[in-house]
């Protein structure tokens, strides 16, 4: 049986809006297996970003437990959560958030060096990822010299730079045309399969979601499987 890289066990989370309580998750459970891509499809405001923030340890579950690679995280202190997030989780956002003053290769090398790799090791890994994603010849270009699809593929490479077990993506193709969206999605899928990691991807694109291993949505605070 494959390993479980990300697991939600009866997780609840709510916001207080004035005198009102907005319940986002209510006993939500989910397992994302090694090598698996899960697409999260739900309307705007349903809580997709909240779910990703919880899975990436940016927020803390109010009830229930979130396990990353078999380790319970809710009782961990802030430093331990930060270290786990740095080593086990990669984030991809709708906007690439690349550092504009650095090249594509440097944007991917920097998080590796923060994690302790040498400059040579980090650059070699960065170039390898760029080659896998089909943007190797663009390694010396800064973000403003890259197309939107190229920028997003560099962002995916950056998310994968430290070989995380989990990649969390929030509308990673939201600003791209259909053809470029397919290229970016293919790149993400390639990395997940080759690195035996996992991905939880929030998307409005039903065509892309159908290519995931399974599709889930949020319904009454629960995570439930759906077919598109």
TALINJO-V958928 format. One record per helix or strand of 2 or more residues. SS is the DSSP state (H for helix, E for strand). FROM is the first residue (numbers start at 1). TO is the last residue. If there is no record, write none. Layout:
ss=SS from=FROM to=TO
ss=SS from=FROM to=TO
This chain:
ss=E from=4 to=17
ss=E from=20 to=33
ss=E from=37 to=40
ss=H from=48 to=55
ss=E from=63 to=68
ss=E from=71 to=72
ss=H from=78 to=88
ss=E from=89 to=92
ss=H from=104 to=114
ss=H from=119 to=132
ss=H from=136 to=138
ss=H from=143 to=145
ss=H from=148 to=160
ss=E from=166 to=170
ss=H from=178 to=195
ss=E from=198 to=202
ss=H from=206 to=209
ss=E from=214 to=219
ss=E from=222 to=225
